[in-house]
């Protein structure tokens, strides 16, 4: 199973850009029917609303 670091760039309540890196993610995506991003880690799925998210993807892809 491939794991990677997930980078989430979003605007906080003050409109500052914040970076959050989640280590050892196994998959991620977007659920159009609910407008939520998701990622899987340690056999659990977590969800994030799309509002304020600027980038949601592999950290490696952003840095290259």
Phi, psi and omega in degrees: 000130180275135175238155181205172178262130181262128178256129176239120176250126181213165177262129178277186182299340179262008181068021171275146177276131182238139175251134175231128178248127177250119186278149171058048175276143181260334175198163179204165179179193182226132178258102184299322184295337180241358181057043180237140167274153177220158170215151180249132179209134179054041179063025177230146178253133177242150185237150177221136176291151184286340182303136176072357180277127180264319180216138179217101183182186182296135178300321180302318180294322180293317184286341180255000000 
